[in-house]
Amino acid sequence: MVLKSYSKDSNEHQKESDLFKEAEDFLKEKMNDILGIGYQCGLATKERAQKELAAFGVEDEVVKPTWRMDPRQSFSDMVLVIKDGRQSHIYHVHKADLTSGERKSGLLVKLIGNNRSSGDPRQRKNVIEVTVDLYSAQFVPFLLDYIYEDKLELDATIAPALRRLANQFDVRILYTLVSSFIQKDLSEETVCTYLEQADLVHDSELTDVAMIIAVQSFDLIPAKELGKIPPQVLQQMVSDKDLNAPTPERLCQRIATYMRSRVRDIDDESFFFLTHANILPKISPEEALWFLSYGLTNFPGVMNDEGDGGYETSLKYRCVLAASKNWKKSLMSPIRADIKSKQEGVSRKSGHFGFKKNRLFSDGVNVDNNGRAYLELPDDIKVEILQFALMEAEAVSGGTYQRQGRTEVIDVGTRDRSNSVRDPFDGHETNTRWL
């Protein structure tokens, strides 16, 4: 009875074991389907895991920590504090990335070493502070991207600041790469941007190199780019004997374009320097009225300055003389408009209201910016321009002018293109004033 009973219990036990095994296999298969993880002997198979992860769009690769990640997820072990004089910028970084490899920062290697050896209990071991100029501070993320990921995207607005940071943080390979890029990228199209950026980051070496290119290509620089040149840099450029400006009149046009684009930055000193007779012995007829209007409104003292040779060397005189040379093109339209305006005023006063009040620039009278500049001038300046224009018109037709009480016939060929007027009486150059 005992043996029989034992055999019966044994059979029942075997059946139960088989049921458990089937249940275990069933559960494993279901878990495999539900979780998408293949395994063998309790471990996931690599092939099955890669296939299932790929089905969910997950790549089987190690994610490298960067300074842009949440510091808790990236296990950041250091805080980099960038001070720009106004505020502090916090970056959660990793010592290994910043202090090893060919893209390491020599400055941070030194500062971290100093922190470790410091015996000052107030010194926080995992905090590094670096002072950077206000403008360059905003480009620190570009520096960190390069150190972490070898990522480098450059143009004329980024390269100068990044070169400055590479030099300060002693990232030598980055400094070499950026300097090489700048050398290749410098042209008449980009040189003004480099001059502007070099001034902002206080890179005197880059300023000197860019200035050489700017001087050589000054006449070719696009007008929209001229305004980027810092005023003190332009003063050095126009003083250079190698400046590419074919004529004084062309230089005058370039300077006028520059001033119109930087009106807020032009002060008495810069206006005096850029319009001095040594820089602009002749004023462009196309720009003369603008200089008169702008100068008399903002810098009357400079316009009337006679300290370097009397009235005939003053900017006012040079502008009046230049405006009179272009009288047909520059003066006729505004004069017609001025006369028409006065006629309208007389008509209204006499009771004739046939004219509209806003007809100053209508009825076929086309007044450009030069014309408006003329209309805004004081009456005594208008009179002086017209006097010079009459003399110019008479001279062109073989007229006369007065010199020391004598009236002589003017030979049109006696006027040359130098910085002064050739005296028709003795063949010598003299500063002769038209009456």
Secondary structure, 3 states (H helix, E strand, C coil): CHHHHHHHHHHHHHHHHHHHHHHHHHHHHHHHHHHCCCEECCEECHHHHHHHHHHCCCCCCCCCCCCCCCHHHHCCCEEEEEECCCCEEEEEECHHHHHCCCCCCHHHHHHHHHHHHCCCCCCCCCEEEEECCCCHHHHHHHHHHHHHHCCCCCCCCCHHHHHHHHHHCCCHHHHHHHHHHHHHHCCCCCHHHHHHHHHHCCCHHHHHHHHHHHHHCHHHCCHHHHCCCCHHHHHHHHCCCCCCCCCHHHHHHHHHHHHHHCHHHCCHHHHHHHCCCCCCCCCCCCCHHHHHHHHHHHCHHHHCCCCCCCHHHCHHHHHHHHHHHCHHHHCHHHHHHHHHHHHHHHHHHCCCCCCCCCCCCCCCCCCCHHHHHHHCCCHHHHHHHHHHHHHHHHHHCCCEEEECCEEEECCHHHCCCCCCEECCCCCCEECCCCC
